[in-house]
């Protein structure tokens, strides 16, 4: 199990680096304030397109940021000595689940219960 945890920790660290690089690339590629000229439909079409592009970019950045936060949380659990334990019931998370999703914080039973509760709302 200790060897598996070392491998999972390295995977999480690699994932954190990858996500951080993605965020940096997105920030570096943000469009400048230069507006395109000559749209046949005028300024409103241009602004609508820019707004849609901005909303899409912000959604992608938020998704990547949230993923990185999950990875960071999992890495902090290594420091606390609680990695691999369900945050709801405290039982060990199935190693196969951690292999598939190293940042998992809930065992399958608690995750299923969470999903069921979310559907009921």
Buried (B, 14 or more C-beta within 10 A) or exposed (E): EEEEBEEBBEBBEEBBEBBBEBBEEBEEEEEEEEEEEEEEEEEEEBEEEEEEEEEEBEEEBEEBBEBBEBBBEBBEBBEEEEBBBBBBEEEEBBEEBBEEEBBBBBBEEBBEBEEEEEEEE
